[in-house]
Structure formats: structure tokens, C-alpha cells
């Protein structure tokens, strides 16, 4: 019989019969840390990379599969979004620590005057999730109802945001390669090409699953509303709100 190091109960199995923790634990070492990092990126919920690829190549089918109950192969939407946000922010932090602020990517007051942009970048998950309910509302009103309810549509938007952040990470890699070759920063606003492109692709792929009247007109309206809302939020409303709340000066 062994004693569980987590709860102190005795058990003779591989896992504790009381709390479920593994009885034989590897001591934390360099090998342990490297294994955990590798496991994180290759086995996260057993579907992180698979979900990313599927959302890039066929977002409509992926979202419908998840909403209709085929969920085991996929990373859940909220954790999918949060993992990509974490990876993206760590990459930005690394670039700033190694090369300096605005050396590889020039933020160019993307989220308003200097302090507003710095705050928005460091709190990006909050900044993006604030507009997510509005983006879901546009898609719900003009495309997915009544087949999907509002919250099922919100899942589609969260998946879309996570994939856009994945593309932002690709933008970071491209900006780094550009800097190493030319020693010039790439303006962050160039990454909007990825955002617009993926929003168009996701809405088009998703809309194929619904019998929508005046599909092209509604398709264009959704794109304009989604990107227009985000642009208004980042350039005007967010800087005003941060100043009004005295968060930045």
C-alpha cells in the first residue's frame, strides 16, 4: 500500500482511489518541465492542434459538428481561445524583451494613444471578448437563427476569435522574419488582412449550412457590422472608456 501525496489516503492501485491522483509521481526536473511543455502543445485536450487546423480549413463544418454534439475530437471553444491568446501574448512579450518595444511590430496606436494600446495589448482577452457578444448577435440575426440559438452562435464567434489570434501569431512569426532580414518593424494594422480574410472565410463556410434568403446581401452586412464594430471599439470607444475610468492617462 502506498500513501497518496495529494490526500494522504492509502491505495495499492496506479491511481488514488480517493482523489484520483497518480500514486507514483515523477520528481520535477528539466526532463519533467520539457515533457510538460511538449505535452501541452501536442496533447492539450487531445484536440488543440486538430481543432486549429479544422477551423482554418473548414470552420463551418467544425462549428456545426461541435454544436450538434460531435465534441470529443475538438478543443472546447473557451479554452481554445484562451490558449491561443496566451501563446500570442507570450510571443509579443518575448519580442519586446529580446528586441525592444515596437522594434519588430509597430503597434502605431492601434488601440488608441500609446497608453491605451499598451493596456489593450496586455489585456487582449478582455478587449476581444467585450465585442464577441455583438459579433454573435449579427451572425445570429442574419444567418444562424432559428437553427442555432444565440449562445450556440456565440460558440462560433469564440472559435473564430481564437483562430484569428492563431493567425495573429503567424503574423508575429512573419514580422520576426522580416525584422531579421530588413531590421524594420511591421505595423500591427497590417494584421487586419488576416482578420478580414478569416472573418469572410468563416462566415462564408458557416452560411452554407443555413437556408438564408438574400444570402449575399446579409453576408456583406455581417462582415461590415463585425469589422465596423471592432474598428469603432478599438479606435474610439475603448480609448474613451479607459480615459473615463482613469485607467490610462
Secondary structure, DSSP 8 states (H G I E B T S, - for coil): -EE-TTT--EE-SSB-TTT--BSS-----HHHHHHHHHHHHHHGGGTHHHHHHHHHH-HHHHHHHHHTT--TTS--HHHHHHHHHHHHHHHHHHHHHHH-TTTSEE-TTTTSSHHHHHHHHHTHHHHHHHHHHHHHHHHIIIIITTTS-HHHHHHHHHHHHHHHHHHHHHHHHHHHHHHHHH---EEGGGGHHHHHHHHHHHHHHHHTTS--TTHHHHHHHHHHHHHHHHHHIIIIIHHHHHHHTTS--
